[in-house]
Amino acid sequence: MFRKFIFITITAIFLGITLYFTFLYYATFSEGFRSGELIKISRKGVVFKTWEGELSQGVAGAHIFKFSILDRDKKVIQQMKELQGEYVKVTYEERYKTFPWWGDTTYFVTEIVKEDSPFKVKINN
């Protein structure tokens, strides 16, 4: 009887932990878009190297959107490098939690597109 109880308890704990990490791995909290000037893209970390970036969404960097990029998104990483300093629109997923090998934030950029800055003034002669 005691062995059966221990077996069921250990199985339930293992199953609970597995379901928890599966949920964190696949579930997204929100999805959306943000626009701003791409001011930073870097690969950082000691044990786990992750791609991190920042998007300035206000005048003089008043509001900074910090995000991560998964290593598997090679195309997005390359586009980020090329669009550094440009006004861009990013598509992102927000997750409930992150893993150390994914990145520092819960926001993960999945796509980037260059856009015209609303701050550029056109002068007609």
N, C-alpha and C positions, 0 to 999 in steps of 0.2 A: 504494500500500500504506500509506504513512504517513498520507495523508488519511483513509483508511478507519479506521485505528486511532484517530486524533484524533476522528473523528465518533462512533465507538462509545464511546470514553471519555467524551466530553461528554454523549452521550445517557444513558449509564449513571449518571453523576453527577446529571444533571437528574432522571432517573427515581427515583434513590435519595432525593434531597432531597424530591421530590414525595410519595413514599410515606411518608417520615418525618413530614412536616407533616400529611398526611392522617391518619395514625395518631394523632398528638397531638390533632388536631381532633375526631376522633370516638370514640376509645377512652376508656373509663373504667376506673380501677383498682379502685374499690369504690363501693358504694352503701349508704346506711344512714340511721339516724335518730339524733338527739340531742335531749335536752330540757334546758331551763334557762331562766334569766331573760335576756331580750333586753335587753342593756345598752347597745348601740351600733349605730347604723345611720348611715352617712355616704356622701356622694359625694365622692371625692377624686381628686387627680391633676393634673398640670400639662398634659401633652400629651394623655393619654388619661384621661378622667373615668370612674371605675369605682365601683360600689357595694360597700362593705365593711361588715361587721358583726361583732359579738362577742356570744357567748352565755356567761353565767356558769353553770358546771356544779357549783359547789361553794359551801360556806359562805364568805361574805366574798370571793368572787371568787378562790378558791384555784385553780380550773382554768378557763381561758378557751378557748373554741372560736372561732377566727377563721375567717371565711368570706367569700366573694364572692357577688355576685348578677349574673347576666348582664343587660345592658340590655334584652334582648328579653322578660324576665320582668317586665313592668310590673305585673301583678296581685300578684306576690310582693313587689315593692318597695313597693307601696301598703299591703299588709297589714303589712309590717315597720314602716312609719311609724306605723300605727295601733296596733300591739301593743308599741311601745317601752315597756320597763319591766315587761312582763307575763311570766308563765311560759308558755313555748311549746314545741312539738315541731316540729323541722324535718326535712325529708327532704333529703338531699344526695347529690351525686355527687363522688367524688374522682377527679381526673384525674392523669395522669402528670406533666404540665407545664402551664403556663399561658402565655397570650400577654399582652403588656402591655395590650391593649385589652379583655381579659376581666376581669382583676383581679389582686390581689396574692397570693392564696392558690391552692392546688390544690383547695380544697373549694368547691363551688358549690351553694347552696341552691336547690331547685326547688319546694319547697312549705313552707308554715308553717301550723300549727294552734294555737290557744290551748288550754292545758290547765290543770287545777287543780294548783296547787303542792303538792308533798308536804310542804312546810314549814309550811303553814297548819294551825293547830291549831283544831279545832272544840270549842267550849265548849257543853256542854249544861246548861241551867238546870233 
